[in-house]
Amino acid sequence: MRKDADAIYWNDLIGCSVVDQNLKVLGKIYKLENHGASDLIFIKTVDDDIIIPLEDQFLGKFEIEKNTLNVVWE
């Protein structure tokens, strides 16, 4: 059971599809790591990996029921 309905836990994000502001599917989150200044999201794409800081300026809506994280990323 979730302790806080608004909280997002790392386990919730693993395996999520990541979609950018243009509705392009970037890939799936395969791990998260803490690197001091911020946490990082690691996304596996078809060609490469993308690493996005877990910071408000890059994050959009997280839809747990759709297993999707929206991001602002070029």
N, CA, C, O and CB atoms as a CASP TS submission, in Angstrom:
PFRMAT TS
TARGET T0000
AUTHOR 0000-0000-0000
METHOD Language model
MODEL 1
PARENT N/A
ATOM      1  N   MET     1       0.839  -1.185   0.000  1.00  0.00           N
ATOM      2  CA  MET     1       0.000   0.000   0.000  1.00  0.00           C
ATOM      3  C   MET     1       0.882   1.246   0.000  1.00  0.00           C
ATOM      4  O   MET     1       1.885   1.306   0.712  1.00  0.00           O
ATOM      5  CB  MET     1      -0.954  -0.001   1.219  1.00  0.00           C
ATOM      6  N   ARG     2       0.507   2.227  -0.793  1.00  0.00           N
ATOM      7  CA  ARG     2       1.272   3.467  -0.896  1.00  0.00           C
ATOM      8  C   ARG     2       1.024   4.328   0.340  1.00  0.00           C
ATOM      9  O   ARG     2      -0.112   4.473   0.791  1.00  0.00           O
ATOM     10  CB  ARG     2       0.895   4.242  -2.186  1.00  0.00           C
ATOM     11  N   LYS     3       2.095   4.891   0.878  1.00  0.00           N
ATOM     12  CA  LYS     3       1.986   5.745   2.057  1.00  0.00           C
ATOM     13  C   LYS     3       1.463   7.129   1.706  1.00  0.00           C
ATOM     14  O   LYS     3       0.718   7.728   2.483  1.00  0.00           O
ATOM     15  CB  LYS     3       3.332   5.862   2.745  1.00  0.00           C
ATOM     16  N   ASP     4       1.845   7.637   0.554  1.00  0.00           N
ATOM     17  CA  ASP     4       1.474   8.986   0.143  1.00  0.00           C
ATOM     18  C   ASP     4       1.007   8.930  -1.306  1.00  0.00           C
ATOM     19  O   ASP     4       1.779   8.564  -2.193  1.00  0.00           O
ATOM     20  CB  ASP     4       2.669   9.983   0.315  1.00  0.00           C
ATOM     21  N   ALA     5      -0.224   9.281  -1.547  1.00  0.00           N
ATOM     22  CA  ALA     5      -0.799   9.179  -2.895  1.00  0.00           C
ATOM     23  C   ALA     5      -0.050  10.031  -3.917  1.00  0.00           C
ATOM     24  O   ALA     5      -0.058   9.703  -5.103  1.00  0.00           O
ATOM     25  CB  ALA     5      -2.260   9.590  -2.867  1.00  0.00           C
ATOM     26  N   ASP     6       0.598  11.121  -3.488  1.00  0.00           N
ATOM     27  CA  ASP     6       1.314  12.003  -4.402  1.00  0.00           C
ATOM     28  C   ASP     6       2.787  11.631  -4.582  1.00  0.00           C
ATOM     29  O   ASP     6       3.463  12.178  -5.453  1.00  0.00           O
ATOM     30  CB  ASP     6       1.215  13.414  -3.911  1.00  0.00           C
ATOM     31  N   ALA     7       3.275  10.719  -3.774  1.00  0.00           N
ATOM     32  CA  ALA     7       4.692  10.349  -3.831  1.00  0.00           C
ATOM     33  C   ALA     7       4.952   9.445  -5.035  1.00  0.00           C
ATOM     34  O   ALA     7       4.120   8.627  -5.426  1.00  0.00           O
ATOM     35  CB  ALA     7       5.126   9.642  -2.524  1.00  0.00           C
ATOM     36  N   ILE     8       6.139   9.628  -5.603  1.00  0.00           N
ATOM     37  CA  ILE     8       6.593   8.753  -6.677  1.00  0.00           C
ATOM     38  C   ILE     8       7.814   8.017  -6.149  1.00  0.00           C
ATOM     39  O   ILE     8       8.797   8.634  -5.740  1.00  0.00           O
ATOM     40  CB  ILE     8       6.920   9.557  -8.000  1.00  0.00           C
ATOM     41  N   TYR     9       7.741   6.700  -6.164  1.00  0.00           N
ATOM     42  CA  TYR     9       8.830   5.884  -5.678  1.00  0.00           C
ATOM     43  C   TYR     9       9.654   5.359  -6.850  1.00  0.00           C
ATOM     44  O   TYR     9       9.127   5.147  -7.942  1.00  0.00           O
ATOM     45  CB  TYR     9       8.298   4.727  -4.827  1.00  0.00           C
ATOM     46  N   TRP    10      10.939   5.154  -6.619  1.00  0.00           N
ATOM     47  CA  TRP    10      11.819   4.645  -7.671  1.00  0.00           C
ATOM     48  C   TRP    10      11.243   3.368  -8.284  1.00  0.00           C
ATOM     49  O   TRP    10      11.273   3.197  -9.503  1.00  0.00           O
ATOM     50  CB  TRP    10      13.230   4.379  -7.112  1.00  0.00           C
ATOM     51  N   ASN    11      10.727   2.482  -7.455  1.00  0.00           N
ATOM     52  CA  ASN    11      10.175   1.226  -7.962  1.00  0.00           C
ATOM     53  C   ASN    11       9.010   1.464  -8.911  1.00  0.00           C
ATOM     54  O   ASN    11       8.773   0.658  -9.811  1.00  0.00           O
ATOM     55  CB  ASN    11       9.725   0.346  -6.808  1.00  0.00           C
ATOM     56  N   ASP    12       8.281   2.557  -8.724  1.00  0.00           N
ATOM     57  CA  ASP    12       7.184   2.903  -9.626  1.00  0.00           C
ATOM     58  C   ASP    12       7.705   3.266 -11.013  1.00  0.00           C
ATOM     59  O   ASP    12       7.024   3.035 -12.012  1.00  0.00           O
ATOM     60  CB  ASP    12       6.368   4.063  -9.053  1.00  0.00           C
ATOM     61  N   LEU    13       8.908   3.833 -11.078  1.00  0.00           N
ATOM     62  CA  LEU    13       9.455   4.332 -12.340  1.00  0.00           C
ATOM     63  C   LEU    13      10.161   3.264 -13.180  1.00  0.00           C
ATOM     64  O   LEU    13      10.175   3.357 -14.407  1.00  0.00           O
ATOM     65  CB  LEU    13      10.414   5.443 -12.058  1.00  0.00           C
ATOM     66  N   ILE    14      10.739   2.265 -12.540  1.00  0.00           N
ATOM     67  CA  ILE    14      11.458   1.224 -13.280  1.00  0.00           C
ATOM     68  C   ILE    14      10.483   0.523 -14.236  1.00  0.00           C
ATOM     69  O   ILE    14       9.429   0.035 -13.828  1.00  0.00           O
ATOM     70  CB  ILE    14      12.116   0.190 -12.298  1.00  0.00           C
ATOM     71  N   GLY    15      10.865   0.488 -15.515  1.00  0.00           N
ATOM     72  CA  GLY    15      10.032  -0.151 -16.525  1.00  0.00           C
ATOM     73  C   GLY    15       9.028   0.765 -17.197  1.00  0.00           C
ATOM     74  O   GLY    15       8.353   0.358 -18.143  1.00  0.00           O
ATOM     75  N   CYS    16       8.921   2.009 -16.716  1.00  0.00           N
ATOM     76  CA  CYS    16       7.986   2.967 -17.318  1.00  0.00           C
ATOM     77  C   CYS    16       8.451   3.400 -18.698  1.00  0.00           C
ATOM     78  O   CYS    16       9.649   3.520 -18.956  1.00  0.00           O
ATOM     79  CB  CYS    16       7.821   4.192 -16.417  1.00  0.00           C
ATOM     80  N   SER    17       7.490   3.633 -19.578  1.00  0.00           N
ATOM     81  CA  SER    17       7.791   4.261 -20.859  1.00  0.00           C
ATOM     82  C   SER    17       7.982   5.750 -20.613  1.00  0.00           C
ATOM     83  O   SER    17       7.300   6.343 -19.777  1.00  0.00           O
ATOM     84  CB  SER    17       6.655   4.000 -21.911  1.00  0.00           C
ATOM     85  N   VAL    18       8.917   6.352 -21.347  1.00  0.00           N
ATOM     86  CA  VAL    18       9.193   7.783 -21.219  1.00  0.00           C
ATOM     87  C   VAL    18       8.812   8.451 -22.537  1.00  0.00           C
ATOM     88  O   VAL    18       9.237   8.037 -23.616  1.00  0.00           O
ATOM     89  CB  VAL    18      10.704   8.050 -20.860  1.00  0.00           C
ATOM     90  N   VAL    19       7.989   9.506 -22.413  1.00  0.00           N
ATOM     91  CA  VAL    19       7.480  10.222 -23.577  1.00  0.00           C
ATOM     92  C   VAL    19       7.889  11.682 -23.452  1.00  0.00           C
ATOM     93  O   VAL    19       7.750  12.279 -22.385  1.00  0.00           O
ATOM     94  CB  VAL    19       5.927  10.079 -23.703  1.00  0.00           C
ATOM     95  N   ASP    20       8.403  12.269 -24.561  1.00  0.00           N
ATOM     96  CA  ASP    20       8.817  13.678 -24.501  1.00  0.00           C
ATOM     97  C   ASP    20       7.640  14.612 -24.771  1.00  0.00           C
ATOM     98  O   ASP    20       6.515  14.163 -24.989  1.00  0.00           O
ATOM     99  CB  ASP    20       9.943  13.949 -25.513  1.00  0.00           C
ATOM    100  N   GLN    21       7.912  15.912 -24.754  1.00  0.00           N
ATOM    101  CA  GLN    21       6.871  16.931 -24.907  1.00  0.00           C
ATOM    102  C   GLN    21       6.212  16.897 -26.281  1.00  0.00           C
ATOM    103  O   GLN    21       5.141  17.476 -26.464  1.00  0.00           O
ATOM    104  CB  GLN    21       7.455  18.303 -24.663  1.00  0.00           C
ATOM    105  N   ASN    22       6.840  16.223 -27.256  1.00  0.00           N
ATOM    106  CA  ASN    22       6.281  16.083 -28.604  1.00  0.00           C
ATOM    107  C   ASN    22       5.564  14.747 -28.782  1.00  0.00           C
ATOM    108  O   ASN    22       5.214  14.361 -29.898  1.00  0.00           O
ATOM    109  CB  ASN    22       7.386  16.219 -29.650  1.00  0.00           C
ATOM    110  N   LEU    23       5.349  14.048 -27.666  1.00  0.00           N
ATOM    111  CA  LEU    23       4.685  12.746 -27.620  1.00  0.00           C
ATOM    112  C   LEU    23       5.488  11.629 -28.291  1.00  0.00           C
ATOM    113  O   LEU    23       4.937  10.598 -28.677  1.00  0.00           O
ATOM    114  CB  LEU    23       3.336  12.849 -28.272  1.00  0.00           C
ATOM    115  N   LYS    24       6.793  11.853 -28.420  1.00  0.00           N
ATOM    116  CA  LYS    24       7.689  10.824 -28.955  1.00  0.00           C
ATOM    117  C   LYS    24       8.110   9.903 -27.813  1.00  0.00           C
ATOM    118  O   LYS    24       8.568  10.371 -26.771  1.00  0.00           O
ATOM    119  CB  LYS    24       8.942  11.466 -29.648  1.00  0.00           C
ATOM    120  N   VAL    25       7.955   8.601 -28.008  1.00  0.00           N
ATOM    121  CA  VAL    25       8.389   7.633 -27.004  1.00  0.00           C
ATOM    122  C   VAL    25       9.908   7.539 -27.075  1.00  0.00           C
ATOM    123  O   VAL    25      10.470   7.179 -28.109  1.00  0.00           O
ATOM    124  CB  VAL    25       7.718   6.226 -27.228  1.00  0.00           C
ATOM    125  N   LEU    26      10.568   7.867 -25.962  1.00  0.00           N
ATOM    126  CA  LEU    26      12.033   7.837 -25.914  1.00  0.00           C
ATOM    127  C   LEU    26      12.562   6.446 -25.588  1.00  0.00           C
ATOM    128  O   LEU    26      13.597   6.038 -26.115  1.00  0.00           O
ATOM    129  CB  LEU    26      12.546   8.837 -24.885  1.00  0.00           C
ATOM    130  N   GLY    27      11.870   5.726 -24.736  1.00  0.00           N
ATOM    131  CA  GLY    27      12.315   4.406 -24.317  1.00  0.00           C
ATOM    132  C   GLY    27      11.719   4.062 -22.970  1.00  0.00           C
ATOM    133  O   GLY    27      10.688   4.606 -22.573  1.00  0.00           O
ATOM    134  N   LYS    28      12.394   3.132 -22.257  1.00  0.00           N
ATOM    135  CA  LYS    28      11.929   2.695 -20.940  1.00  0.00           C
ATOM    136  C   LYS    28      13.003   2.930 -19.891  1.00  0.00           C
ATOM    137  O   LYS    28      14.196   2.786 -20.156  1.00  0.00           O
ATOM    138  CB  LYS    28      11.531   1.212 -20.969  1.00  0.00           C
ATOM    139  N   ILE    29      12.558   3.290 -18.703  1.00  0.00           N
ATOM    140  CA  ILE    29      13.474   3.481 -17.576  1.00  0.00           C
ATOM    141  C   ILE    29      13.957   2.113 -17.107  1.00  0.00           C
ATOM    142  O   ILE    29      13.157   1.225 -16.812  1.00  0.00           O
ATOM    143  CB  ILE    29      12.782   4.262 -16.406  1.00  0.00           C
ATOM    144  N   TYR    30      15.292   1.957 -17.044  1.00  0.00           N
ATOM    145  CA  TYR    30      15.828   0.680 -16.578  1.00  0.00           C
ATOM    146  C   TYR    30      16.565   0.797 -15.246  1.00  0.00           C
ATOM    147  O   TYR    30      16.807  -0.211 -14.580  1.00  0.00           O
ATOM    148  CB  TYR    30      16.758   0.108 -17.618  1.00  0.00           C
ATOM    149  N   LYS    31      16.922   2.020 -14.853  1.00  0.00           N
ATOM    150  CA  LYS    31      17.506   2.189 -13.516  1.00  0.00           C
ATOM    151  C   LYS    31      17.479   3.652 -13.130  1.00  0.00           C
ATOM    152  O   LYS    31      17.326   4.535 -13.973  1.00  0.00           O
ATOM    153  CB  LYS    31      18.954   1.648 -13.467  1.00  0.00           C
ATOM    154  N   LEU    32      17.630   3.889 -11.843  1.00  0.00           N
ATOM    155  CA  LEU    32      17.772   5.227 -11.273  1.00  0.00           C
ATOM    156  C   LEU    32      18.955   5.182 -10.331  1.00  0.00           C
ATOM    157  O   LEU    32      19.192   4.177  -9.661  1.00  0.00           O
ATOM    158  CB  LEU    32      16.465   5.697 -10.534  1.00  0.00           C
ATOM    159  N   GLU    33      19.699   6.279 -10.282  1.00  0.00           N
ATOM    160  CA  GLU    33      20.853   6.357  -9.383  1.00  0.00           C
ATOM    161  C   GLU    33      20.909   7.735  -8.749  1.00  0.00           C
ATOM    162  O   GLU    33      20.475   8.726  -9.337  1.00  0.00           O
ATOM    163  CB  GLU    33      22.170   6.053 -10.139  1.00  0.00           C
ATOM    164  N   ASN    34      21.446   7.779  -7.552  1.00  0.00           N
ATOM    165  CA  ASN    34      21.683   9.048  -6.879  1.00  0.00           C
ATOM    166  C   ASN    34      23.118   9.459  -7.138  1.00  0.00           C
ATOM    167  O   ASN    34      24.045   8.681  -6.914  1.00  0.00           O
ATOM    168  CB  ASN    34      21.394   8.948  -5.351  1.00  0.00           C
ATOM    169  N   HIS    35      23.301  10.689  -7.611  1.00  0.00           N
ATOM    170  CA  HIS    35      24.639  11.206  -7.891  1.00  0.00           C
ATOM    171  C   HIS    35      24.894  12.503  -7.128  1.00  0.00           C
ATOM    172  O   HIS    35      25.448  13.459  -7.671  1.00  0.00           O
ATOM    173  CB  HIS    35      24.819  11.434  -9.396  1.00  0.00           C
ATOM    174  N   GLY    36      24.491  12.517  -5.890  1.00  0.00           N
ATOM    175  CA  GLY    36      24.770  13.663  -5.035  1.00  0.00           C
ATOM    176  C   GLY    36      23.846  14.834  -5.289  1.00  0.00           C
ATOM    177  O   GLY    36      22.886  15.042  -4.547  1.00  0.00           O
ATOM    178  N   ALA    37      24.125  15.604  -6.334  1.00  0.00           N
ATOM    179  CA  ALA    37      23.341  16.810  -6.615  1.00  0.00           C
ATOM    180  C   ALA    37      21.911  16.470  -7.036  1.00  0.00           C
ATOM    181  O   ALA    37      20.981  17.219  -6.738  1.00  0.00           O
ATOM    182  CB  ALA    37      24.021  17.636  -7.707  1.00  0.00           C
ATOM    183  N   SER    38      21.739  15.356  -7.718  1.00  0.00           N
ATOM    184  CA  SER    38      20.383  14.952  -8.118  1.00  0.00           C
ATOM    185  C   SER    38      20.357  13.462  -8.431  1.00  0.00           C
ATOM    186  O   SER    38      21.391  12.825  -8.631  1.00  0.00           O
ATOM    187  CB  SER    38      19.902  15.770  -9.347  1.00  0.00           C
ATOM    188  N   ASP    39      19.144  12.933  -8.466  1.00  0.00           N
ATOM    189  CA  ASP    39      18.958  11.571  -8.910  1.00  0.00           C
ATOM    190  C   ASP    39      18.905  11.581 -10.434  1.00  0.00           C
ATOM    191  O   ASP    39      18.508  12.576 -11.042  1.00  0.00           O
ATOM    192  CB  ASP    39      17.669  10.943  -8.295  1.00  0.00           C
ATOM    193  N   LEU    40      19.301  10.482 -11.039  1.00  0.00           N
ATOM    194  CA  LEU    40      19.309  10.379 -12.497  1.00  0.00           C
ATOM    195  C   LEU    40      18.428   9.226 -12.945  1.00  0.00           C
ATOM    196  O   LEU    40      18.407   8.164 -12.323  1.00  0.00           O
ATOM    197  CB  LEU    40      20.744  10.193 -13.026  1.00  0.00           C
ATOM    198  N   ILE    41      17.697   9.453 -14.040  1.00  0.00           N
ATOM    199  CA  ILE    41      16.878   8.431 -14.663  1.00  0.00           C
ATOM    200  C   ILE    41      17.641   7.916 -15.884  1.00  0.00           C
ATOM    201  O   ILE    41      18.075   8.712 -16.717  1.00  0.00           O
ATOM    202  CB  ILE    41      15.460   8.989 -15.057  1.00  0.00           C
ATOM    203  N   PHE    42      17.808   6.615 -16.000  1.00  0.00           N
ATOM    204  CA  PHE    42      18.482   6.003 -17.137  1.00  0.00           C
ATOM    205  C   PHE    42      17.426   5.359 -18.029  1.00  0.00           C
ATOM    206  O   PHE    42      16.663   4.498 -17.591  1.00  0.00           O
ATOM    207  CB  PHE    42      19.544   4.955 -16.670  1.00  0.00           C
ATOM    208  N   ILE    43      17.396   5.794 -19.299  1.00  0.00           N
ATOM    209  CA  ILE    43      16.382   5.345 -20.242  1.00  0.00           C
ATOM    210  C   ILE    43      17.060   4.575 -21.368  1.00  0.00           C
ATOM    211  O   ILE    43      17.994   5.075 -21.995  1.00  0.00           O
ATOM    212  CB  ILE    43      15.568   6.543 -20.800  1.00  0.00           C
ATOM    213  N   LYS    44      16.592   3.375 -21.621  1.00  0.00           N
ATOM    214  CA  LYS    44      17.104   2.546 -22.717  1.00  0.00           C
ATOM    215  C   LYS    44      16.289   2.881 -23.957  1.00  0.00           C
ATOM    216  O   LYS    44      15.067   2.737 -23.974  1.00  0.00           O
ATOM    217  CB  LYS    44      17.023   1.004 -22.376  1.00  0.00           C
ATOM    218  N   THR    45      16.997   3.335 -25.006  1.00  0.00           N
ATOM    219  CA  THR    45      16.354   3.628 -26.284  1.00  0.00           C
ATOM    220  C   THR    45      16.765   2.567 -27.295  1.00  0.00           C
ATOM    221  O   THR    45      17.528   1.656 -26.972  1.00  0.00           O
ATOM    222  CB  THR    45      16.729   5.054 -26.791  1.00  0.00           C
ATOM    223  N   VAL    46      16.265   2.684 -28.502  1.00  0.00           N
ATOM    224  CA  VAL    46      16.622   1.738 -29.557  1.00  0.00           C
ATOM    225  C   VAL    46      18.106   1.832 -29.880  1.00  0.00           C
ATOM    226  O   VAL    46      18.771   0.812 -30.063  1.00  0.00           O
ATOM    227  CB  VAL    46      15.787   1.996 -30.820  1.00  0.00           C
ATOM    228  N   ASP    47      18.632   3.063 -29.950  1.00  0.00           N
ATOM    229  CA  ASP    47      20.013   3.268 -30.382  1.00  0.00           C
ATOM    230  C   ASP    47      21.013   3.499 -29.256  1.00  0.00           C
ATOM    231  O   ASP    47      22.196   3.198 -29.414  1.00  0.00           O
ATOM    232  CB  ASP    47      20.065   4.416 -31.303  1.00  0.00           C
ATOM    233  N   ASP    48      20.565   4.021 -28.140  1.00  0.00           N
ATOM    234  CA  ASP    48      21.488   4.509 -27.121  1.00  0.00           C
ATOM    235  C   ASP    48      20.768   4.575 -25.779  1.00  0.00           C
ATOM    236  O   ASP    48      19.625   4.134 -25.659  1.00  0.00           O
ATOM    237  CB  ASP    48      22.059   5.898 -27.509  1.00  0.00           C
ATOM    238  N   ASP    49      21.429   5.117 -24.790  1.00  0.00           N
ATOM    239  CA  ASP    49      20.807   5.406 -23.503  1.00  0.00           C
ATOM    240  C   ASP    49      20.702   6.917 -23.339  1.00  0.00           C
ATOM    241  O   ASP    49      21.546   7.671 -23.823  1.00  0.00           O
ATOM    242  CB  ASP    49      21.617   4.773 -22.330  1.00  0.00           C
ATOM    243  N   ILE    50      19.653   7.340 -22.648  1.00  0.00           N
ATOM    244  CA  ILE    50      19.473   8.748 -22.301  1.00  0.00           C
ATOM    245  C   ILE    50      19.497   8.825 -20.783  1.00  0.00           C
ATOM    246  O   ILE    50      18.902   7.992 -20.100  1.00  0.00           O
ATOM    247  CB  ILE    50      18.129   9.343 -22.896  1.00  0.00           C
ATOM    248  N   ILE    51      20.187   9.828 -20.264  1.00  0.00           N
ATOM    249  CA  ILE    51      20.220  10.047 -18.818  1.00  0.00           C
ATOM    250  C   ILE    51      19.619  11.418 -18.556  1.00  0.00           C
ATOM    251  O   ILE    51      20.101  12.429 -19.066  1.00  0.00           O
ATOM    252  CB  ILE    51      21.684   9.943 -18.241  1.00  0.00           C
ATOM    253  N   ILE    52      18.553  11.438 -17.750  1.00  0.00           N
ATOM    254  CA  ILE    52      17.844  12.679 -17.447  1.00  0.00           C
ATOM    255  C   ILE    52      17.876  12.906 -15.942  1.00  0.00           C
ATOM    256  O   ILE    52      17.562  11.993 -15.178  1.00  0.00           O
ATOM    257  CB  ILE    52      16.376  12.633 -17.973  1.00  0.00           C
ATOM    258  N   PRO    53      18.248  14.107 -15.499  1.00  0.00           N
ATOM    259  CA  PRO    53      18.184  14.403 -14.065  1.00  0.00           C
ATOM    260  C   PRO    53      16.734  14.354 -13.581  1.00  0.00           C
ATOM    261  O   PRO    53      15.826  14.818 -14.271  1.00  0.00           O
ATOM    262  CB  PRO    53      18.808  15.793 -13.765  1.00  0.00           C
ATOM    263  N   LEU    54      16.531  13.804 -12.423  1.00  0.00           N
ATOM    264  CA  LEU    54      15.207  13.718 -11.819  1.00  0.00           C
ATOM    265  C   LEU    54      14.927  15.048 -11.115  1.00  0.00           C
ATOM    266  O   LEU    54      14.954  15.140  -9.887  1.00  0.00           O
ATOM    267  CB  LEU    54      15.111  12.505 -10.816  1.00  0.00           C
ATOM    268  N   GLU    55      14.657  16.072 -11.925  1.00  0.00           N
ATOM    269  CA  GLU    55      14.412  17.432 -11.442  1.00  0.00           C
ATOM    270  C   GLU    55      13.144  17.971 -12.084  1.00  0.00           C
ATOM    271  O   GLU    55      12.807  17.611 -13.212  1.00  0.00           O
ATOM    272  CB  GLU    55      15.619  18.361 -11.750  1.00  0.00           C
ATOM    273  N   ASP    56      12.445  18.833 -11.363  1.00  0.00           N
ATOM    274  CA  ASP    56      11.157  19.357 -11.805  1.00  0.00           C
ATOM    275  C   ASP    56      11.188  19.954 -13.207  1.00  0.00           C
ATOM    276  O   ASP    56      10.226  19.798 -13.959  1.00  0.00           O
ATOM    277  CB  ASP    56      10.683  20.393 -10.842  1.00  0.00           C
ATOM    278  N   GLN    57      12.269  20.630 -13.573  1.00  0.00           N
ATOM    279  CA  GLN    57      12.323  21.293 -14.877  1.00  0.00           C
ATOM    280  C   GLN    57      12.275  20.317 -16.045  1.00  0.00           C
ATOM    281  O   GLN    57      11.940  20.716 -17.160  1.00  0.00           O
ATOM    282  CB  GLN    57      13.574  22.125 -14.974  1.00  0.00           C
ATOM    283  N   PHE    58      12.600  19.051 -15.817  1.00  0.00           N
ATOM    284  CA  PHE    58      12.597  18.042 -16.871  1.00  0.00           C
ATOM    285  C   PHE    58      11.397  17.098 -16.802  1.00  0.00           C
ATOM    286  O   PHE    58      11.121  16.363 -17.751  1.00  0.00           O
ATOM    287  CB  PHE    58      13.864  17.241 -16.803  1.00  0.00           C
ATOM    288  N   LEU    59      10.692  17.124 -15.679  1.00  0.00           N
ATOM    289  CA  LEU    59       9.619  16.155 -15.468  1.00  0.00           C
ATOM    290  C   LEU    59       8.260  16.739 -15.787  1.00  0.00           C
ATOM    291  O   LEU    59       7.949  17.881 -15.447  1.00  0.00           O
ATOM    292  CB  LEU    59       9.637  15.655 -14.042  1.00  0.00           C
ATOM    293  N   GLY    60       7.461  15.922 -16.449  1.00  0.00           N
ATOM    294  CA  GLY    60       6.066  16.252 -16.694  1.00  0.00           C
ATOM    295  C   GLY    60       5.207  15.365 -15.815  1.00  0.00           C
ATOM    296  O   GLY    60       5.537  15.101 -14.658  1.00  0.00           O
ATOM    297  N   LYS    61       4.131  14.921 -16.365  1.00  0.00           N
ATOM    298  CA  LYS    61       3.168  14.118 -15.619  1.00  0.00           C
ATOM    299  C   LYS    61       3.614  12.653 -15.554  1.00  0.00           C
ATOM    300  O   LYS    61       4.064  12.081 -16.547  1.00  0.00           O
ATOM    301  CB  LYS    61       1.773  14.225 -16.260  1.00  0.00           C
ATOM    302  N   PHE    62       3.480  12.068 -14.376  1.00  0.00           N
ATOM    303  CA  PHE    62       3.717  10.641 -14.186  1.00  0.00           C
ATOM    304  C   PHE    62       2.359   9.972 -14.079  1.00  0.00           C
ATOM    305  O   PHE    62       1.571  10.291 -13.190  1.00  0.00           O
ATOM    306  CB  PHE    62       4.600  10.357 -12.916  1.00  0.00           C
ATOM    307  N   GLU    63       2.086   9.040 -14.988  1.00  0.00           N
ATOM    308  CA  GLU    63       0.811   8.340 -14.994  1.00  0.00           C
ATOM    309  C   GLU    63       1.052   6.883 -14.623  1.00  0.00           C
ATOM    310  O   GLU    63       1.346   6.045 -15.476  1.00  0.00           O
ATOM    311  CB  GLU    63       0.112   8.456 -16.380  1.00  0.00           C
ATOM    312  N   ILE    64       0.921   6.601 -13.333  1.00  0.00           N
ATOM    313  CA  ILE    64       1.239   5.259 -12.833  1.00  0.00           C
ATOM    314  C   ILE    64       0.321   4.219 -13.451  1.00  0.00           C
ATOM    315  O   ILE    64       0.756   3.099 -13.722  1.00  0.00           O
ATOM    316  CB  ILE    64       1.129   5.213 -11.305  1.00  0.00           C
ATOM    317  N   GLU    65      -0.948   4.568 -13.681  1.00  0.00           N
ATOM    318  CA  GLU    65      -1.886   3.595 -14.248  1.00  0.00           C
ATOM    319  C   GLU    65      -1.553   3.255 -15.711  1.00  0.00           C
ATOM    320  O   GLU    65      -1.901   2.176 -16.191  1.00  0.00           O
ATOM    321  CB  GLU    65      -3.317   4.136 -14.154  1.00  0.00           C
ATOM    322  N   LYS    66      -0.881   4.172 -16.416  1.00  0.00           N
ATOM    323  CA  LYS    66      -0.452   3.927 -17.798  1.00  0.00           C
ATOM    324  C   LYS    66       1.018   3.530 -17.884  1.00  0.00           C
ATOM    325  O   LYS    66       1.528   3.214 -18.959  1.00  0.00           O
ATOM    326  CB  LYS    66      -0.695   5.165 -18.649  1.00  0.00           C
ATOM    327  N   ASN    67       1.695   3.550 -16.725  1.00  0.00           N
ATOM    328  CA  ASN    67       3.120   3.212 -16.652  1.00  0.00           C
ATOM    329  C   ASN    67       3.945   4.110 -17.580  1.00  0.00           C
ATOM    330  O   ASN    67       4.805   3.645 -18.328  1.00  0.00           O
ATOM    331  CB  ASN    67       3.339   1.729 -17.016  1.00  0.00           C
ATOM    332  N   THR    68       3.649   5.422 -17.503  1.00  0.00           N
ATOM    333  CA  THR    68       4.265   6.401 -18.403  1.00  0.00           C
ATOM    334  C   THR    68       4.742   7.623 -17.622  1.00  0.00           C
ATOM    335  O   THR    68       4.058   8.114 -16.724  1.00  0.00           O
ATOM    336  CB  THR    68       3.269   6.828 -19.502  1.00  0.00           C
ATOM    337  N   LEU    69       5.938   8.102 -17.988  1.00  0.00           N
ATOM    338  CA  LEU    69       6.479   9.345 -17.445  1.00  0.00           C
ATOM    339  C   LEU    69       6.683  10.299 -18.602  1.00  0.00           C
ATOM    340  O   LEU    69       7.366   9.968 -19.571  1.00  0.00           O
ATOM    341  CB  LEU    69       7.818   9.107 -16.663  1.00  0.00           C
ATOM    342  N   ASN    70       6.095  11.482 -18.510  1.00  0.00           N
ATOM    343  CA  ASN    70       6.287  12.525 -19.519  1.00  0.00           C
ATOM    344  C   ASN    70       7.441  13.408 -19.081  1.00  0.00           C
ATOM    345  O   ASN    70       7.544  13.773 -17.910  1.00  0.00           O
ATOM    346  CB  ASN    70       4.987  13.367 -19.725  1.00  0.00           C
ATOM    347  N   VAL    71       8.310  13.749 -20.024  1.00  0.00           N
ATOM    348  CA  VAL    71       9.479  14.581 -19.734  1.00  0.00           C
ATOM    349  C   VAL    71       9.583  15.716 -20.744  1.00  0.00           C
ATOM    350  O   VAL    71       9.020  15.656 -21.837  1.00  0.00           O
ATOM    351  CB  VAL    71      10.768  13.734 -19.748  1.00  0.00           C
ATOM    352  N   VAL    72      10.314  16.746 -20.351  1.00  0.00           N
ATOM    353  CA  VAL    72      10.667  17.840 -21.257  1.00  0.00           C
ATOM    354  C   VAL    72      12.133  17.618 -21.611  1.00  0.00           C
ATOM    355  O   VAL    72      13.026  17.888 -20.809  1.00  0.00           O
ATOM    356  CB  VAL    72      10.417  19.284 -20.599  1.00  0.00           C
ATOM    357  N   TRP    73      12.365  17.124 -22.816  1.00  0.00           N
ATOM    358  CA  TRP    73      13.712  16.713 -23.208  1.00  0.00           C
ATOM    359  C   TRP    73      13.856  16.812 -24.715  1.00  0.00           C
ATOM    360  O   TRP    73      12.946  16.436 -25.454  1.00  0.00           O
ATOM    361  CB  TRP    73      14.015  15.277 -22.729  1.00  0.00           C
ATOM    362  N   GLU    74      14.978  17.310 -25.168  1.00  0.00           N
ATOM    363  CA  GLU    74      15.250  17.416 -26.606  1.00  0.00           C
ATOM    364  C   GLU    74      16.055  16.240 -27.088  1.00  0.00           C
ATOM    365  O   GLU    74      16.380  16.158 -28.273  1.00  0.00           O
ATOM    366  CB  GLU    74      15.985  18.711 -26.926  1.00  0.00           C
TER
END
